[in-house]
């Protein structure tokens, strides 16, 4: 993320520091009880963040696992998506609303994975917030995302020019071994709760400034 920022803004020198970020949500220990494949897509820009790719992957997965479901939060998706069997749209949940926030947390915690095939992002906050609840994300190995996700450990990374099939394969890899998947959820939760919190970010900033 740091190197890409320097390149895009034409910055030179070595006096730069990457300290990371934290989520804008309080995490709780919600149990993961999903018995079926529950996919999640969250974005205020359905098309720009890869909504169609996520939907196509959902349709492919539904052919292999008929009970597969897709929950969409954020911008209202096109009619074709809304009317597809197995799709649930929850609207633009507002974190400042107590009921919306509780719904948001429960949906995240009970989802198998977040699909985030974004075409324009830096360090997607939604990856962090899903990570707080142990929900792994499948996203491109671009922008600052590889610093957030360790492929096969805390989620899945899609390489350049990835296809819908690549996304489907990543999801199937996740659920192939139930015990391994639960272990991934534990690792994901520990990683994000330890490294992607504002208290750690601010502490590192202070320490670097004092040097």
QUIJOGI-V245504 format. One record per residue. N is the residue number from 0. SS is DSSP state (hx for helix, st for strand, lp for the rest). PHI is phi in degrees with one decimal (* if undefined). PSI is psi as a letter, one per 30 degrees, with the letter a starting at -180 (NA if undefined). Layout:
n/ss/phi/psi
N/SS/PHI/PSI
N/SS/PHI/PSI
//
This chain:
n/ss/phi/psi
0/lp/*/e
1/hx/-64.5/e
2/hx/-64.8/e
3/hx/-69.0/e
4/hx/-63.7/e
5/hx/-60.2/e
6/hx/-67.2/e
7/hx/-67.8/e
8/hx/-102.5/g
9/lp/64.5/h
10/lp/-89.3/k
11/lp/-121.3/l
12/lp/106.6/l
13/lp/-117.4/g
14/lp/-86.0/h
15/lp/-127.3/l
16/lp/-135.8/k
17/lp/-102.4/j
18/lp/-114.0/f
19/lp/86.2/a
20/lp/-155.5/l
21/lp/-127.9/l
22/lp/-90.2/l
23/lp/-106.4/h
24/lp/-154.2/k
25/lp/-81.5/k
26/lp/-91.9/k
27/lp/-129.3/l
28/lp/-91.7/i
29/lp/-77.5/k
30/lp/-72.9/k
31/lp/-91.2/j
32/lp/-124.3/g
33/lp/-61.7/k
34/lp/-107.5/f
35/lp/-131.8/l
36/lp/-80.0/j
37/st/-114.1/j
38/st/-92.5/l
39/st/-133.5/k
40/st/-133.0/k
41/st/-128.4/k
42/st/-172.6/k
43/lp/-91.3/g
44/lp/-137.2/i
45/lp/-55.1/e
46/lp/-74.1/e
47/lp/-64.3/e
48/lp/-95.6/g
49/lp/88.0/g
50/hx/-59.4/e
51/hx/-66.3/e
52/hx/-64.5/e
53/hx/-63.0/e
54/hx/-66.0/e
55/hx/-63.9/e
56/hx/-64.4/e
57/hx/-58.7/e
58/hx/-62.3/e
59/hx/-65.1/e
60/hx/-67.4/e
61/hx/-64.7/f
62/hx/-68.3/e
63/hx/-90.7/e
64/lp/-127.1/j
65/lp/-54.9/f
66/lp/-83.0/g
67/lp/-59.7/k
68/st/-127.2/l
69/st/-128.2/k
70/st/-104.7/k
71/st/-115.3/k
72/st/-125.3/k
73/st/120.3/b
74/lp/-62.0/k
75/lp/-63.9/k
76/lp/-76.8/l
77/lp/-59.0/l
78/hx/-55.8/e
79/hx/-58.3/e
80/hx/-74.8/e
81/hx/-59.2/e
82/lp/-89.8/f
83/lp/-71.5/k
84/lp/-64.4/k
85/lp/94.2/f
86/st/-99.8/k
87/st/-125.4/k
88/st/-109.6/k
89/lp/-102.4/g
90/lp/84.0/a
91/lp/-93.9/i
92/lp/-68.3/k
93/lp/-102.2/k
94/lp/-66.8/f
95/lp/-75.9/f
96/lp/-92.4/k
97/hx/-57.0/e
98/hx/-67.7/e
99/hx/-62.5/e
100/hx/-63.5/e
101/hx/-65.0/e
102/hx/-62.6/e
103/hx/-57.1/e
104/hx/-63.2/e
105/hx/-66.0/e
106/hx/-64.5/e
107/hx/-59.1/e
108/hx/-65.5/f
109/lp/-101.1/g
110/lp/-87.0/k
111/lp/-70.1/e
112/st/-163.0/l
113/st/-95.7/k
114/st/-96.8/k
115/st/-137.9/i
116/lp/-80.2/h
117/lp/-63.6/k
118/lp/-106.3/f
119/lp/-152.7/j
120/lp/-156.5/l
121/lp/-118.4/d
122/lp/-130.7/i
123/lp/-58.6/j
124/hx/-63.1/e
125/hx/-62.6/f
126/hx/-65.3/e
127/hx/-64.3/e
128/hx/-67.7/e
129/hx/-67.8/e
130/hx/-60.7/e
131/hx/-55.8/e
132/lp/-101.0/g
133/lp/85.0/g
134/lp/-84.4/j
135/st/-73.9/l
136/st/-118.4/k
137/st/-109.1/j
138/st/-150.3/l
139/st/-66.7/k
140/lp/-83.5/h
141/lp/-133.1/l
142/lp/56.9/b
143/lp/-95.7/g
144/hx/-62.2/e
145/hx/-63.4/f
146/hx/-82.8/f
147/lp/-102.3/e
148/lp/-116.5/k
149/lp/-101.0/j
150/st/-58.2/k
151/lp/80.8/f
152/lp/-114.9/e
153/lp/-123.4/g
154/st/151.4/a
155/st/-133.7/k
156/st/-105.6/k
157/st/-99.0/k
158/lp/-79.3/l
159/lp/-53.4/k
160/lp/59.3/h
161/lp/-66.6/l
162/lp/-115.9/l
163/hx/-61.0/e
164/hx/-60.2/e
165/hx/-61.5/e
166/hx/-65.1/e
167/hx/-60.2/e
168/hx/-61.2/e
169/hx/-63.6/e
170/hx/-65.4/e
171/hx/-63.4/e
172/hx/-62.8/e
173/hx/-61.5/e
174/hx/-96.5/g
175/lp/-62.6/e
176/lp/-123.6/j
177/hx/-59.8/e
178/hx/-65.1/e
179/hx/-64.0/e
180/hx/-64.2/e
181/hx/-62.2/e
182/hx/-65.5/e
183/hx/-62.9/e
184/hx/-61.3/e
185/hx/-62.8/e
186/hx/-64.3/e
187/hx/-61.7/e
188/hx/-62.9/e
189/hx/-62.7/e
190/hx/-62.4/e
191/hx/-74.5/e
192/hx/-72.2/f
193/hx/-92.1/e
194/hx/-103.5/f
195/lp/-114.2/i
196/lp/-129.5/k
197/hx/-66.3/f
198/hx/-63.5/e
199/hx/-69.7/e
200/hx/-59.9/e
201/hx/-66.5/e
202/hx/-63.4/e
203/hx/-66.5/e
204/hx/-61.3/e
205/hx/-63.3/e
206/hx/-63.0/e
207/hx/-69.2/e
208/hx/-65.3/e
209/hx/-67.5/f
210/lp/-69.8/NA
//
